[in-house]
Amino acid sequence: MAMVSRTTADAKGDVVVLLIGMRINRFWAVHLWLPVMLGMFRMLRELAKDPARGLLSRVLLSASPRTYYVVQYWESKEKLYAYATAPDGFHHTAWAAINRKERSGRLRGQVGIWHEAYVVPEGSYEAIYGDMPAFGLAAAHGQIPLEKRGRYAKDRFAFRPPQEAAAEKTG
């Protein structure tokens, strides 16, 4: 019997997660929802070409035949905000186009867009992967053997990197 290889994410400090997606409300309105979908792919390519912008990793997912989204892991909320508002980023251009279509009433009811952003404090997340390549949080922050963070979820939640734990005791 093969041994199960268990790992965890090597995240340290706060973790920034952005869920962003779209819902096709009217399949026949391809001319409205397809540019939204293609715009997301273009932003992801732009971010992949410029790692300094702060996107660490992403996972493309589908919730239904109508709903598609991306789970993104960011270096910091400041870098996420900076990309969202950067005049030289495609997000700025795409968001301006969506706002124009929304104001004119052209998007209403045709395609839904959404995002949720989370800053998860250290000690409020944990991860376990069994026989998995780096995925999700582990793809963003690295993957280490489970034993380095603790066998049980409660141990992984309580984990603090040694230098931070020592600073807390002296501070």
Buried (B, 14 or more C-beta within 10 A) or exposed (E): EEEEEBBBBBBBEBBBBBBBBBBBBEEEBEEBBEBBBEBBEBBBEBBEEEEEBBBBBBBEEEEEEBBBBBBBBBBBBEBBEEBBEEEEBBBBBBBEBBEEBEEEEBBEEBBBBEEEBEEBEBEEBBBBBEEBEBBBBBBBBBBBEBEEBBEEEEEBBEBBEEEEEEEEEEE
